[in-house]
Every structure is written in structure tokens, then in C-alpha cells.
């Protein structure tokens, strides 16, 4: 089984010095999205899903067009929910993130005040990912090691989502314990392509990370984080 995880292109988080909630892509972000779609257009996917947030949908739009498919939104792919900062000064969000990074590691599970707790976000993605895969015949074997039953090893699925969402999916499939800094454990660039592939063992399948944050399809000046 092959799973392709695409991160959205560069978003316009700040406009005229003010924070933007659910931002659109920048001009460079649209270039990144087009390059990504050209890179993946020749591949076969049984399913392609996109997060409901605007930056992900704009990134996925050229890919759906290149593959000749209608948009397929999966709401469980939504990134961690930030506080509502729209229209406030850029410095407000910057200070909140600085304070969050300065906390002791165990306190980072709380997340940013007014937003979704990191523990809730990680649990949300892992549970939803498990349910999504179970509907497709992929279930964790009752064993201490990360072994899975995979009904259709030839199935190929692509997700266009976010750094946090994609990192949680990677950790879940590899059998790693969650941490409240998934975004830093797997550093994933804008419009990058991450690939996971299952491999057979004597008692099932496990998943291997075959490519992390591939940006070879992007011009050097368009490689952003």
C-alpha cells in the first residue's frame, strides 16, 4: 500500500501587517501547487483527499484537474485549530508562538491559549486516520509492534493537507509515540511530497517512510517551509 502526503503551498498568513485566518496561497504558493500537480499527474491514485482549509484546497485544485477528478474534501484532515487572530497585528501571533516554544516539553500538550490543545489534535488525527484506513481494510494487529493487516497492498491514496496533520499520520503509521511537537519532528516543506509504503512480513504488514518532504519538483527559489 502506498500513501502520498502533500503539504499545502505557501499561505498568506499576514496581509498588510495583520493576521489572516484560513489564508489563501501566496503567488509563490500557487506556483508550488502547479509544480506539485505536474510532478504527480502521471501517477495512479485510487483516492485523493484534501483538507477543508482554503490553502490545502487551492493546492489540490491543479492536482484534481490534472488527474481529471472532482475535488474530494475530507474534514478530518484539518490542521490544528488556532485561536481566532484574524485582523489582529502580526506581532500577536508571533508572541503566542514564541511563548509556546519556550514552555517545558510536557506543557506543550496544552497548545496555544484559545486554540485546540495539541493532545486533542493528535488524538483527533490518529483516531480519524485509523477509522479511515479500517474502512479500506487496513487495521492494526493486536500486537506490541506496529504490524498491520492490509487487505489491498496495491492501493494508492494521496492526501493534500498540512504539516501537523501529515506528521501525525506518519507517526501513527510508523508506530511512533506522539509528541506535542510533531511539526518539528518531521520538518515538511510547502508543496512537498512525503511517501509511505507498506511491506509484507510473516504476520502482516508494516509501514516504511520512503521519502520525506521531497521538493525536487520545485525551483530552488520556491522551496519554503
Backbone bond lengths (Angstrom), bond angles and torsions (degrees), N, CA, C in turn:
res aa  C-N    CA-C-N  psi(-1)  N-CA   C-N-CA  omega(-1)  CA-C   N-CA-C  phi
1 X - - - 1.466 - - 1.518 108.93 -
2 X 1.321 116.65 136.68 1.459 121.15 -179.83 1.528 109.87 -120.32
3 X 1.325 114.97 132.02 1.463 121.53 177.87 1.523 108.21 -122.94
4 X 1.323 116.12 126.52 1.460 122.59 179.11 1.525 108.25 -110.42
5 X 1.322 115.60 124.99 1.461 122.13 -178.48 1.521 109.08 -112.91
6 X 1.319 116.10 116.88 1.465 121.87 179.59 1.516 108.47 -108.03
7 X 1.339 116.54 132.33 1.457 118.72 172.70 1.528 108.38 -90.30
8 X 1.321 116.82 150.33 1.464 121.46 177.72 1.532 111.00 -61.61
9 X 1.322 116.39 162.59 1.456 121.82 175.98 1.521 111.76 -74.99
10 X 1.320 115.19 179.39 1.466 121.14 -177.06 1.525 110.96 -61.28
11 X 1.349 117.62 124.01 1.460 120.41 -179.51 1.526 112.29 -95.97
12 X 1.315 115.60 158.48 1.465 121.82 178.10 1.528 108.52 -92.40
13 X 1.341 115.80 77.21 1.452 120.88 -177.25 1.526 112.67 -67.95
14 X 1.339 115.88 -26.78 1.465 120.57 -177.19 1.522 109.02 -129.69
15 X 1.329 116.14 133.91 1.464 121.19 176.28 1.528 108.22 -134.26
16 X 1.334 115.35 122.35 1.478 121.16 -179.04 1.528 111.34 55.47
17 X 1.329 115.88 37.86 1.457 120.41 176.62 1.508 115.53 79.81
18 X 1.346 117.11 4.60 1.462 121.38 -178.05 1.531 110.72 -117.02
19 X 1.332 116.44 145.66 1.456 121.36 179.64 1.530 111.02 -68.18
20 X 1.321 114.98 146.86 1.468 122.11 178.36 1.520 108.52 -121.88
21 X 1.317 117.47 123.04 1.464 121.58 175.39 1.525 109.49 -86.49
22 X 1.343 115.46 146.07 1.469 121.79 -178.36 1.530 110.04 45.81
23 X 1.336 117.06 58.34 1.465 121.21 -170.70 1.528 113.59 -72.23
24 X 1.328 116.48 155.78 1.458 121.70 171.20 1.527 109.29 -81.03
25 X 1.310 116.35 176.67 1.463 120.95 175.53 1.522 110.40 -77.62
26 X 1.309 115.12 152.47 1.460 120.70 168.89 1.521 108.76 -76.38
27 X 1.327 116.33 174.68 1.471 119.83 175.09 1.523 109.91 -58.99
28 X 1.334 116.40 -41.98 1.464 119.44 177.97 1.528 110.59 -65.65
29 X 1.326 116.77 -36.89 1.453 119.97 177.98 1.520 112.40 -60.15
30 X 1.332 116.61 -38.58 1.470 119.80 176.75 1.532 110.76 -66.90
31 X 1.332 117.52 -37.79 1.469 119.87 176.45 1.527 109.69 -63.11
32 X 1.307 116.57 -42.61 1.460 120.57 178.51 1.527 110.93 -60.38
33 X 1.324 116.03 -42.60 1.462 120.32 -179.28 1.527 111.39 -63.75
34 X 1.316 116.45 -42.36 1.467 119.25 178.84 1.523 111.30 -63.97
35 X 1.329 116.60 -42.28 1.468 120.07 179.53 1.525 111.05 -63.95
36 X 1.328 116.32 -41.00 1.461 120.11 177.99 1.514 111.15 -62.48
37 X 1.337 116.95 -43.13 1.463 120.27 -177.95 1.527 110.99 -65.02
38 X 1.319 116.95 -38.21 1.467 120.21 176.94 1.526 111.33 -65.33
39 X 1.328 115.73 -35.17 1.464 122.07 -179.15 1.534 111.42 -67.48
40 X 1.343 116.42 -38.06 1.457 120.71 -175.05 1.525 113.66 -98.47
41 X 1.329 117.24 -6.34 1.472 120.78 -172.77 1.522 112.98 -59.51
42 X 1.322 117.33 -30.57 1.459 119.90 -177.46 1.520 114.48 -85.65
43 X 1.330 117.49 -0.48 1.457 120.62 -178.79 1.529 111.44 -92.64
44 X 1.307 115.05 154.40 1.463 120.47 176.48 1.518 109.84 -95.06
45 X 1.330 116.05 133.46 1.457 122.02 174.39 1.524 108.73 -131.02
46 X 1.314 115.86 132.84 1.455 119.51 174.73 1.523 110.92 -73.41
47 X 1.338 115.78 -30.59 1.465 120.96 179.24 1.525 109.05 -147.79
48 X 1.331 115.81 145.11 1.460 122.45 172.02 1.525 107.22 -131.97
49 X 1.323 116.58 125.90 1.460 121.93 -177.90 1.524 109.89 -124.67
50 X 1.324 116.46 149.20 1.459 121.22 -179.34 1.532 110.13 -132.33
51 X 1.321 115.52 146.54 1.463 122.50 173.53 1.527 109.73 -62.80
52 X 1.326 118.15 153.89 1.468 120.32 179.09 1.527 114.06 -75.29
53 X 1.331 118.73 -11.41 1.461 120.31 -176.47 1.527 111.22 -74.56
54 X 1.343 115.40 147.15 1.455 121.94 -170.07 1.520 112.86 -57.48
55 X 1.319 118.16 -43.70 1.466 120.50 -176.60 1.524 111.72 -62.68
56 X 1.337 116.62 -34.18 1.458 119.94 177.67 1.529 111.05 -74.53
57 X 1.319 116.99 -41.35 1.464 119.98 -178.74 1.528 111.37 -66.29
58 X 1.346 117.08 -38.50 1.464 119.12 176.55 1.530 111.25 -67.04
59 X 1.332 116.73 -33.24 1.459 119.96 177.17 1.519 111.01 -68.84
60 X 1.321 116.18 -40.19 1.460 120.53 -176.49 1.521 113.23 -77.09
61 X 1.327 117.29 -22.22 1.473 120.38 -173.95 1.525 113.04 -53.36
62 X 1.354 120.00 -50.31 1.464 118.44 179.65 1.522 112.96 -66.74
63 X 1.334 117.71 -26.34 1.467 119.75 177.64 1.515 110.48 -71.40
64 X 1.329 117.57 -45.92 1.466 119.77 176.38 1.531 110.22 -58.13
65 X 1.335 116.50 -41.35 1.467 120.45 179.88 1.518 110.62 -64.04
66 X 1.342 116.72 -44.71 1.465 120.41 -178.63 1.525 111.94 -64.66
67 X 1.337 116.01 -32.39 1.467 120.17 -179.91 1.528 112.60 -87.92
68 X 1.355 115.62 -5.78 1.454 119.83 -179.69 1.511 113.35 69.71
69 X 1.343 116.22 37.77 1.460 120.42 -176.37 1.522 110.69 -123.27
70 X 1.327 115.27 155.53 1.459 120.86 171.76 1.521 109.41 -78.14
71 X 1.320 116.09 152.47 1.453 120.86 177.77 1.532 110.02 -61.41
72 X 1.334 115.67 139.08 1.463 121.23 178.50 1.525 107.85 -128.52
73 X 1.334 116.25 102.69 1.458 121.91 -176.26 1.529 109.67 -90.35
74 X 1.329 115.76 129.45 1.462 121.86 174.49 1.524 107.82 -118.25
75 X 1.314 116.42 109.93 1.466 121.02 -170.74 1.528 113.34 -66.79
76 X 1.326 117.64 -21.74 1.462 119.00 -178.95 1.526 112.17 -69.44
77 X 1.323 118.18 -13.63 1.461 121.71 179.74 1.529 113.27 -81.26
78 X 1.312 117.94 -0.64 1.465 121.43 -178.60 1.528 111.49 -57.71
79 X 1.326 116.02 137.75 1.466 122.95 178.12 1.527 110.42 -66.85
80 X 1.347 117.02 169.04 1.448 121.45 176.79 1.533 109.49 -54.46
81 X 1.319 116.14 140.32 1.464 120.83 -174.20 1.528 110.03 -87.03
82 X 1.314 115.64 112.02 1.463 121.98 179.92 1.524 111.03 -77.56
83 X 1.331 116.90 164.48 1.474 119.58 170.91 1.533 109.83 -60.45
84 X 1.313 117.14 159.50 1.458 121.27 177.78 1.531 108.47 -81.00
85 X 1.323 114.82 103.93 1.459 120.74 -177.44 1.527 112.31 -111.68
86 X 1.309 117.65 3.48 1.462 120.28 -172.08 1.535 111.52 -54.83
87 X 1.333 114.79 128.27 1.457 120.38 177.03 1.511 114.64 84.77
88 X 1.345 117.55 -3.51 1.464 120.27 177.97 1.525 109.54 -89.17
89 X 1.338 118.76 161.39 1.467 120.73 -179.47 1.532 112.51 -60.47
90 X 1.306 116.02 144.37 1.463 122.40 179.82 1.529 111.78 -52.66
91 X 1.318 115.88 -36.86 1.461 120.29 -176.81 1.526 112.52 -60.73
92 X 1.320 117.80 -26.92 1.463 120.51 -178.96 1.527 111.06 -64.56
93 X 1.321 116.94 -46.34 1.462 120.68 178.49 1.520 110.85 -68.11
94 X 1.330 116.94 -40.38 1.464 120.41 -179.50 1.524 110.76 -61.08
95 X 1.322 117.24 -42.31 1.458 121.19 179.71 1.523 110.84 -65.67
96 X 1.320 117.46 -40.61 1.466 120.79 179.81 1.526 110.96 -61.57
97 X 1.335 117.04 -41.95 1.463 120.20 179.19 1.525 111.36 -69.46
98 X 1.316 117.58 -37.45 1.461 120.82 177.04 1.532 110.72 -61.72
99 X 1.312 116.31 -44.49 1.458 120.41 179.18 1.530 111.19 -64.72
100 X 1.319 116.07 -38.76 1.460 119.95 -179.85 1.536 110.88 -65.24
101 X 1.338 117.52 -42.04 1.460 121.05 -179.79 1.530 112.21 -68.78
102 X 1.325 117.31 -23.90 1.466 121.40 -178.05 1.531 112.81 -82.86
103 X 1.305 118.11 -8.90 1.469 120.75 -177.76 1.530 111.22 -70.60
104 X 1.319 117.95 155.00 1.466 120.52 169.01 1.526 109.44 -58.76
105 X 1.308 115.73 151.58 1.464 120.17 -172.24 1.521 113.56 -54.30
106 X 1.334 118.26 -43.76 1.459 120.46 -175.46 1.527 112.16 -69.44
107 X 1.331 117.44 -22.49 1.460 120.37 179.90 1.525 112.49 -81.55
108 X 1.312 116.77 -12.86 1.458 119.14 -178.24 1.527 112.69 -71.41
109 X 1.327 116.86 -13.10 1.463 119.11 174.23 1.521 111.85 -61.59
110 X 1.337 116.83 -24.30 1.463 120.01 -177.60 1.522 112.45 -70.57
111 X 1.341 116.83 -26.19 1.460 120.07 -178.17 1.516 111.84 74.49
112 X 1.314 115.81 -168.37 1.460 122.10 -178.17 1.526 109.60 -85.46
113 X 1.324 116.17 135.99 1.462 120.44 -178.74 1.534 111.13 -56.06
114 X 1.305 115.56 130.12 1.457 120.84 -179.25 1.512 114.12 92.77
115 X 1.333 116.55 -7.71 1.461 120.87 179.69 1.523 110.88 -112.62
116 X 1.308 116.57 -174.56 1.464 122.18 178.85 1.525 109.39 -73.39
117 X 1.309 117.69 132.54 1.459 121.40 176.38 1.523 109.19 -62.96
118 X 1.320 116.67 141.32 1.464 120.23 -178.79 1.520 110.60 -60.81
119 X 1.329 117.85 -39.17 1.470 120.13 179.68 1.526 110.82 -60.13
120 X 1.354 116.47 -37.83 1.464 120.12 179.31 1.523 111.18 -71.00
121 X 1.334 115.63 -39.49 1.465 120.06 178.97 1.526 110.97 -62.71
122 X 1.335 116.82 -49.37 1.462 120.73 -179.18 1.527 110.48 -60.76
123 X 1.323 116.80 -44.15 1.464 120.43 178.89 1.529 111.00 -63.17
124 X 1.326 115.91 -39.70 1.473 120.53 179.88 1.525 111.52 -61.55
125 X 1.329 116.57 -47.44 1.464 120.10 -177.76 1.518 111.35 -68.17
126 X 1.328 116.91 -43.37 1.468 119.54 -178.31 1.533 111.27 -64.73
127 X 1.318 116.86 -43.46 1.458 119.40 179.05 1.528 111.16 -64.19
128 X 1.328 116.30 -45.55 1.469 120.08 -178.17 1.522 111.30 -66.59
129 X 1.328 116.37 -38.84 1.469 119.69 177.92 1.523 109.91 -63.18
130 X 1.334 116.90 -43.00 1.458 120.15 178.13 1.515 112.72 -60.67
131 X 1.337 116.42 -42.78 1.463 120.26 178.52 1.529 111.39 -66.08
132 X 1.335 115.98 -41.78 1.462 120.58 179.14 1.527 110.46 -59.17
133 X 1.324 116.47 -47.56 1.456 120.33 -178.16 1.522 111.85 -69.11
134 X 1.342 116.94 -37.59 1.465 119.92 179.98 1.523 111.45 -60.59
135 X 1.337 116.37 -36.09 1.461 120.31 177.42 1.527 111.74 -64.17
136 X 1.327 116.54 -17.34 1.467 122.37 -179.16 1.526 112.15 -111.23
137 X 1.309 115.35 18.17 1.456 120.06 174.42 1.507 115.20 78.85
138 X 1.332 117.09 23.76 1.466 121.22 178.72 1.522 107.38 -117.89
139 X 1.330 117.13 112.07 1.455 121.63 -176.56 1.522 110.68 -138.06
140 X 1.327 115.22 144.04 1.461 121.19 178.78 1.530 109.72 -68.05
141 X 1.323 116.75 132.58 1.456 121.95 176.20 1.521 108.38 -74.80
142 X 1.313 116.91 145.01 1.462 121.32 179.39 1.529 108.93 -74.69
143 X 1.337 114.40 83.92 1.465 120.99 -176.82 1.519 107.78 -153.74
144 X 1.331 117.77 158.35 1.469 120.04 -178.36 1.519 113.73 -69.92
145 X 1.309 118.16 -22.23 1.459 121.67 -179.34 1.536 110.25 -97.75
146 X 1.355 117.27 156.57 1.480 120.33 -177.49 1.525 112.42 -75.36
147 X 1.328 115.03 78.17 1.459 122.32 178.71 1.521 108.20 -113.02
148 X 1.343 115.54 137.94 1.454 120.99 -174.63 1.526 110.91 -125.22
149 X 1.318 114.80 149.50 1.458 121.09 167.22 1.521 106.68 -88.88
150 X 1.324 117.83 123.10 1.464 122.30 -178.63 1.525 107.75 -120.58
151 X 1.314 116.40 109.05 1.466 121.62 -175.29 1.524 111.79 -69.21
152 X 1.333 117.27 -39.03 1.471 121.61 -177.16 1.523 109.35 -128.36
153 X 1.345 117.94 89.30 1.466 121.17 -177.51 1.527 114.20 -64.12
154 X 1.329 118.18 -15.37 1.463 121.17 -178.78 1.525 113.11 -90.80
155 X 1.302 117.23 -1.20 1.470 120.86 -176.60 1.529 110.48 -69.89
156 X 1.350 116.34 140.39 1.471 122.66 -180.00 1.532 108.99 -126.20
157 X 1.325 115.62 124.79 1.468 121.52 -177.36 1.518 108.78 -129.09
158 X 1.334 117.00 138.76 1.467 122.56 175.56 1.520 109.64 -119.27
159 X 1.327 115.09 138.60 1.459 122.34 174.19 1.522 108.47 -120.42
160 X 1.323 117.46 133.74 1.467 122.32 171.98 1.520 105.69 -111.03
161 X 1.320 115.70 109.06 1.461 118.63 -171.88 1.525 111.05 -145.82
162 X 1.327 116.73 -125.72 1.460 121.43 -166.76 1.530 110.97 -137.98
163 X 1.328 116.27 166.14 1.459 120.47 -179.45 1.529 111.07 -60.83
164 X 1.331 116.60 -45.72 1.454 119.64 -179.12 1.513 112.41 -68.11
165 X 1.324 116.37 -48.22 1.466 120.98 179.45 1.520 110.93 -58.18
166 X 1.333 115.96 -50.19 1.458 119.88 -177.51 1.521 111.58 -63.85
167 X 1.333 117.10 -38.52 1.462 120.52 179.18 1.519 111.17 -64.08
168 X 1.333 116.62 -40.66 1.466 120.23 177.83 1.522 111.46 -63.75
169 X 1.314 116.95 -38.92 1.465 121.04 178.31 1.521 110.09 -64.81
170 X 1.335 117.17 -44.28 1.466 121.27 178.68 1.529 110.01 -59.33
171 X 1.331 117.00 -49.98 1.464 121.20 -179.43 1.531 111.08 -58.83
172 X 1.318 116.05 -43.76 1.464 121.04 -178.52 1.524 110.96 -61.97
173 X 1.317 116.95 -47.57 1.463 120.18 -176.49 1.517 112.06 -70.41
174 X 1.324 117.77 -31.21 1.466 120.53 179.80 1.524 112.25 -82.96
175 X 1.329 116.93 -7.49 1.452 120.12 179.18 1.511 114.03 79.93
176 X 1.332 117.79 25.33 1.460 122.25 -179.50 1.525 110.59 -88.47
177 X 1.323 116.15 144.23 1.456 119.84 174.14 1.523 109.56 -67.13
178 X 1.327 117.92 140.24 1.468 119.82 -179.77 1.525 111.88 -70.72
179 X 1.314 115.18 151.94 1.462 122.48 173.37 1.525 107.34 -133.02
180 X 1.338 117.85 157.44 1.471 119.23 -178.53 1.518 113.94 -81.86
181 X 1.312 117.41 17.51 1.476 121.08 175.37 1.533 109.77 -134.65
182 X 1.324 115.42 46.16 1.470 120.34 179.42 1.527 111.38 -55.61
183 X 1.336 117.84 -33.04 1.462 122.20 -178.52 1.529 111.23 -63.50
184 X 1.324 116.59 -28.71 1.467 121.01 -178.98 1.522 112.26 -94.41
185 X 1.326 117.47 -24.45 1.465 120.24 178.42 1.527 110.43 -68.26
186 X 1.322 116.49 -41.30 1.467 121.75 174.04 1.522 107.53 -118.23
187 X 1.319 116.74 105.06 1.466 120.70 -177.93 1.529 107.32 -85.17
188 X 1.327 115.77 112.69 1.463 122.05 -170.36 1.526 109.38 -118.27
189 X 1.322 116.89 121.50 1.454 121.93 -177.28 1.519 113.30 -78.38
190 X 1.325 115.42 162.60 1.466 121.13 177.45 1.525 110.70 -62.03
191 X 1.310 116.29 135.40 1.472 124.11 178.55 1.518 112.20 57.24
192 X 1.330 116.63 23.82 1.464 120.70 177.90 1.522 109.95 -82.66
193 X 1.339 115.23 163.64 1.461 122.19 -178.06 1.531 108.71 -120.72
194 X 1.322 115.93 121.34 1.458 122.55 176.47 1.524 108.30 -112.70
195 X 1.319 116.24 136.85 1.467 120.30 -174.91 1.526 111.01 -123.78
196 X 1.329 114.54 135.61 1.465 123.08 176.03 1.519 107.87 -126.43
197 X 1.315 116.35 138.82 1.456 119.95 -177.27 1.528 109.51 -138.15
198 X 1.323 115.86 138.32 1.460 120.01 177.90 1.525 110.01 -83.83
199 X 1.331 114.81 151.61 1.455 119.87 174.90 1.518 108.11 -137.01
200 X 1.341 115.38 144.64 1.459 121.39 -173.61 1.517 111.53 -80.04
201 X 1.343 114.56 143.51 1.453 122.26 172.00 1.525 107.84 -130.07
202 X 1.308 117.16 -177.78 1.456 119.88 -176.35 1.504 114.22 -64.65
203 X 1.330 117.08 -28.51 1.465 119.67 -176.00 1.520 113.19 -119.84
204 X 1.316 117.85 19.49 1.457 120.75 178.58 1.510 111.54 149.50
205 X 1.316 115.73 -146.17 1.455 121.85 178.83 1.527 109.65 -128.36
206 X 1.306 116.09 157.78 1.458 120.95 167.94 1.517 106.90 -131.42
207 X 1.334 116.98 170.11 1.452 121.12 -177.58 1.519 110.56 -112.76
208 X 1.327 114.98 139.42 1.450 121.44 177.05 1.521 110.61 -120.74
209 X 1.327 115.59 144.68 1.465 121.54 176.97 1.519 107.87 -87.26
210 X 1.328 117.42 108.22 1.457 120.74 -175.65 1.523 113.27 -94.82
211 X 1.336 116.33 -19.17 1.473 120.05 178.22 1.519 108.39 -158.14
212 X 1.334 116.35 130.03 1.459 120.41 178.99 1.516 109.76 -117.76
213 X 1.324 116.45 123.84 1.472 122.93 173.08 1.526 112.33 51.98
214 X 1.315 116.45 52.72 1.471 121.44 177.79 1.531 109.51 -71.89
215 X 1.327 116.49 122.40 1.474 121.16 178.66 1.531 111.43 -122.83
216 X 1.319 117.23 21.03 1.465 120.86 -177.99 1.521 112.43 -62.25
217 X 1.316 117.41 -22.34 1.452 121.03 -179.59 1.532 112.43 -80.18
218 X 1.314 116.78 -8.64 1.461 121.21 -177.75 1.535 111.47 -100.16
219 X 1.340 116.31 142.22 1.456 120.22 171.42 1.527 108.41 -60.49
220 X 1.315 116.41 149.77 1.472 120.51 -176.94 1.527 111.35 -54.52
221 X 1.319 117.19 -40.84 1.476 120.62 -178.45 1.523 112.14 -69.71
222 X 1.330 116.73 -13.95 1.465 120.62 -178.41 1.524 112.43 -102.62
223 X 1.327 117.33 10.39 1.467 120.60 179.61 1.532 109.02 -92.49
224 X 1.315 115.30 103.57 1.460 121.16 -177.11 1.515 110.08 -125.87
225 X 1.336 115.40 165.60 1.454 121.33 -175.38 1.520 111.75 -126.28
